[in-house]
Amino acid sequence: MTETARRASAPGEEPTFDYALATAVPWSISCRCGSPACRCLITGNDWWRPELQERYREHFSPFINARIGE
């Protein structure tokens, strides 16, 4: 998997990573990133959500993209 930035970041800004893009197993974690688009609860099943499939199209791990395409 290759990680790419989805937007420009400010100098010194800490990068974040949406773990739901890389896993498809049952788990959950609370997020407090502060983004207006934050889901607040990130899970291993989020890749099933149509709005996230649209938002992160082609940014999921290859095996998840393959599952979405099935």
LUMNU-630254 format. One line per field, with one value per residue: residue number from 1; x, z, y of N, C-alpha, C, CB in turn. Coordinates in steps of 0.2 Angstrom, whole numbers, plus 5000, padded with zeros to 4 digits. Last residue first. Glycine has a CB too. Layout:
N
i <- c(NUM  ...)
n.xx <- c(X  ...)
n.zz <- c(Z  ...)
n.yy <- c(Y  ...)
ca.xx <- c(X  ...)
ca.zz <- c(Z  ...)
ca.yy <- c(Y  ...)
c.xx <- c(X  ...)
c.zz <- c(Z  ...)
c.yy <- c(Y  ...)
cb.xx <- c(X  ...)
cb.zz <- c(Z  ...)
cb.yy <- c(Y  ...)
END
This chain:
70
i <- c(70  69  68  67  66  65  64  63  62  61  60  59  58  57  56  55  54  53  52  51  50  49  48  47  46  45  44  43  42  41  40  39  38  37  36  35  34  33  32  31  30  29  28  27  26  25  24  23  22  21  20  19  18  17  16  15  14  13  12  11  10  9  8  7  6  5  4  3  2  1)
n.xx <- c(4918  4924  4927  4937  4947  4949  4955  4967  4973  4966  4958  4958  4948  4937  4933  4920  4914  4915  4908  4895  4894  4903  4913  4923  4920  4924  4933  4929  4929  4920  4921  4922  4926  4924  4930  4943  4947  4952  4948  4940  4940  4939  4936  4935  4935  4944  4951  4961  4964  4955  4954  4963  4968  4980  4988  5003  5004  5012  5024  5016  5000  4996  4985  4977  4979  4995  4996  5005  5003  5004)
n.zz <- c(4970  4974  4987  4986  4980  4990  4999  4993  4992  5004  4998  4988  4979  4987  4998  4995  4992  5003  5012  5008  5010  5020  5021  5028  5042  5049  5059  5063  5072  5077  5071  5058  5053  5046  5054  5065  5077  5081  5089  5088  5095  5086  5083  5073  5062  5047  5037  5034  5028  5031  5044  5049  5042  5050  5050  5054  5062  5056  5052  5039  5034  5020  5007  5006  5006  5003  5002  5004  4996  5000)
n.yy <- c(4969  4981  4979  4970  4978  4987  4978  4975  4988  5000  5015  5024  5022  5033  5039  5043  5030  5023  5031  5029  5015  5005  4996  5001  4999  4989  4993  5010  5025  5037  5050  5054  5070  5082  5092  5085  5080  5068  5058  5042  5026  5011  4993  4978  4965  4969  4976  4990  5002  5012  5013  5021  5036  5046  5062  5072  5087  5101  5107  5117  5110  5100  5097  5081  5068  5060  5042  5026  5011  4994)
ca.xx <- c(4915  4923  4922  4931  4945  4946  4948  4962  4971  4971  4958  4963  4955  4938  4940  4924  4914  4918  4915  4898  4894  4899  4906  4924  4918  4919  4935  4929  4932  4921  4922  4917  4928  4922  4923  4941  4945  4956  4947  4945  4937  4943  4934  4938  4931  4943  4944  4960  4969  4957  4948  4965  4962  4979  4984  4999  5004  5005  5023  5022  5004  4997  4991  4976  4973  4991  4997  5001  5006  5000)
ca.zz <- c(4968  4966  4985  4989  4976  4984  5001  4995  4986  5002  5002  4993  4977  4981  4998  4998  4987  4997  5013  5007  5003  5020  5019  5021  5038  5044  5053  5063  5066  5079  5079  5060  5057  5043  5053  5058  5076  5076  5091  5085  5095  5090  5083  5079  5068  5053  5036  5038  5028  5024  5041  5049  5044  5045  5053  5049  5063  5057  5059  5042  5037  5027  5009  5006  5003  5006  4999  5007  4996  5000)
ca.yy <- c(4963  4980  4984  4968  4972  4989  4981  4970  4985  4995  5009  5025  5020  5028  5037  5048  5036  5020  5031  5036  5018  5011  4994  5001  5006  4988  4988  5003  5021  5030  5049  5049  5065  5076  5092  5087  5087  5072  5064  5047  5033  5015  5000  4982  4968  4964  4973  4984  4997  5011  5009  5014  5032  5040  5057  5068  5080  5098  5105  5115  5115  5101  5100  5088  5070  5065  5048  5032  5017  5000)
c.xx <- c(4908  4919  4920  4925  4938  4944  4945  4955  4966  4968  4964  4963  4960  4946  4941  4932  4919  4919  4919  4905  4897  4899  4902  4917  4919  4917  4930  4932  4932  4923  4923  4916  4921  4923  4920  4933  4942  4954  4952  4943  4942  4939  4938  4935  4936  4939  4942  4952  4967  4962  4950  4960  4963  4972  4983  4994  5000  5007  5017  5021  5011  5001  4991  4983  4972  4985  4993  5002  5002  5004)
c.zz <- c(4968  4965  4978  4987  4979  4980  4994  4996  4988  4996  5000  4998  4982  4979  4992  4997  4989  4992  5007  5008  5003  5013  5017  5018  5031  5040  5048  5058  5067  5072  5081  5067  5058  5047  5050  5058  5069  5076  5087  5088  5092  5090  5088  5078  5073  5058  5041  5037  5031  5023  5033  5045  5043  5047  5047  5053  5058  5057  5060  5050  5040  5029  5017  5008  5002  5002  5003  5003  4999  5000)
c.yy <- c(4964  4974  4983  4973  4970  4984  4984  4972  4979  4991  5004  5019  5022  5028  5032  5045  5041  5026  5028  5036  5025  5015  5000  4999  5005  4994  4987  4999  5014  5027  5042  5048  5060  5070  5086  5087  5089  5079  5069  5054  5037  5022  5004  4989  4972  4968  4968  4982  4990  5005  5008  5010  5025  5037  5051  5063  5076  5090  5102  5113  5113  5107  5101  5091  5077  5067  5053  5038  5023  5006)
cb.xx <- c(4916  4929  4925  4932  4950  4952  4949  4965  4977  4973  4952  4961  4956  4934  4941  4923  4907  4913  4917  4894  4887  4900  4903  4929  4923  4913  4938  4921  4939  4914  4916  4917  4931  4926  4921  4943  4950  4956  4949  4944  4935  4950  4926  4946  4927  4949  4943  4961  4975  4961  4942  4965  4956  4985  4977  5003  5002  5000  5024  5027  5000  5000  4992  4971  4967  4995  4994  5003  5008  4995)
cb.zz <- c(4974  4963  4986  4997  4977  4980  5006  5000  4983  5008  5001  4997  4970  4975  5005  5005  4987  4995  5019  5013  5000  5026  5023  5019  5041  5048  5056  5065  5065  5082  5082  5056  5063  5036  5049  5053  5079  5069  5099  5077  5102  5087  5086  5077  5071  5056  5029  5045  5031  5021  5041  5056  5038  5046  5055  5044  5070  5051  5063  5042  5042  5030  5005  5011  5006  5007  4992  5015  4989  5006)
cb.yy <- c(4958  4980  4991  4967  4966  4993  4986  4965  4982  4990  5005  5032  5024  5031  5033  5049  5040  5015  5027  5040  5018  5016  4989  4996  5011  4985  4982  5001  5024  5027  5052  5043  5067  5076  5098  5081  5092  5069  5065  5047  5035  5016  5000  4983  4963  4961  4971  4984  4999  5017  5013  5012  5035  5035  5060  5064  5078  5100  5111  5121  5119  5094  5107  5091  5066  5071  5048  5032  5019  5000)
END
